[in-house]
Amino acid sequence: MLPARGSWNVRQARKKLQQFPEEPHSGIVPWLDVGTSAGLHYLVWPFAEGESLEANVRRSGLLPPARAALIGVQLANALQWCELHRVWHGAIKPSN
């Protein structure tokens, strides 16, 4: 669910969903649906097995430098793919 009061525009989100490339990227989980129900906006993603970076750091503490660097490279690669395909990547954050 998305905040009821925000700059969210379902039509713009639906357009972005339709423009999402069919070529997948292993670091990107694409939206499946976007809409409004009972006055609330929502986005739907497939279930992604695993733990967020934020949860991992809370559980295990700071990452070793080599692991942090690998995650940084993977993130940069995913962002490069998003830029190449003009895909919105506003949900990339440690809690996701």
Rosetta blueprint (number, residue, H / E / L):
1 M L
2 L L
3 P L
4 A L
5 R L
6 G L
7 S L
8 W L
9 N L
10 V H
11 R H
12 Q H
13 A H
14 R H
15 K H
16 K H
17 L H
18 Q H
19 Q H
20 F L
21 P L
22 E L
23 E L
24 P L
25 H L
26 S L
27 G L
28 I L
29 V L
30 P L
31 W L
32 L L
33 D E
34 V E
35 G E
36 T E
37 S E
38 A L
39 G L
40 L E
41 H E
42 Y E
43 L E
44 V E
45 W L
46 P L
47 F L
48 A L
49 E L
50 G L
51 E L
52 S L
53 L H
54 E H
55 A H
56 N H
57 V H
58 R H
59 R H
60 S H
61 G L
62 L L
63 L L
64 P L
65 P H
66 A H
67 R H
68 A H
69 A H
70 L H
71 I H
72 G H
73 V H
74 Q H
75 L H
76 A H
77 N H
78 A H
79 L H
80 Q H
81 W H
82 C H
83 E H
84 L H
85 H H
86 R L
87 V L
88 W L
89 H L
90 G L
91 A L
92 I L
93 K L
94 P L
95 S L
96 N L
